[in-house]
Amino acid sequence: RELRKQLSALRASSDWDGAHGLLWWALREAPSSAETIHCNVVLAALSDAAEWERALVLLEHMRAAGLPRDGYSFSSAIC
């Protein structure tokens, strides 16, 4: 829950780079703490910033890590 709050706050402040970095840290240091909702927050932040290439990399990482991807994940990555 705390991770989601932090990611959401970073997205709200338009700090997509901070949100992206925090998520990658969580995926590396505590992979079990990262869930689809966390990735979706960052995908939305990347979409807001038109960072679609990074969004596609994250989407692929979700697949490789076995994290479920949903309609929100895909629509954020391609918008």
N, C-alpha and C positions, 0 to 999 in steps of 0.2 A: 504493500500500500504506500509506503514512504517513497519508493522509487517512482511510482506513478505520479505522486504529487510533485516530486522534483522535476520529472520530465515535463509534466503539464505546465509547471511554472516557467520553465525554460522556453517552451513553445509559446506561451502567452507573451513572453517578453521578446519574441522573435529571435531568440538565441538558438537557432537550429544547430549550430556547430557545438554548442554546449550540450544540448540534448543528445546529439549524435555521439559525442564523446562519452557522456555518462552511460548511455546504453551499451556502447562497446566495452566500456570498463566492466559493467555488470555482467555482460555476456562472457567476458574473459575471466573475471575474478570470482563470480558467483553465478554460474550459468543456470542453476536451478531457480534463481530469483527472477529471471527474465521470462516474461510471458508474452503471449500475442498482444495483449492490450498495451504493453510497454513499447513493443515494436511499432504498433499502430500509431501511438502518439508521436513517435519519432518520424515515421513515414509521413504523417500529416505535416509535421514541421518542415520536413524536406520538400514536400509538395508545395507548401506555402512559399518556400524560398526558391522554387524552380530548380531544385537540386535532384532532378530525376535520375541521374546516373548513380548517385549515392543511394537513392531509394531502391533502385533495381539491385544493387549490391546487397543491401539489407534484406530485400525480399528473397534473394537467392540464399543468403546466410540462414534465414529462417527455415527454408526448405532443408538445407544441409543439416541444421541442428535439430530437425524434427519438430520445430514449433509450428503449430497449425496456422495456416494463412486463411483469411476469410475475405469476403467481398470488400470490406473496408481496406484491408491490406493491399489488395490488387488495385482498387480504384485510387488510393492515395499514391501508389507507385507510378501510375501512368498519367496522372493529371498534372 
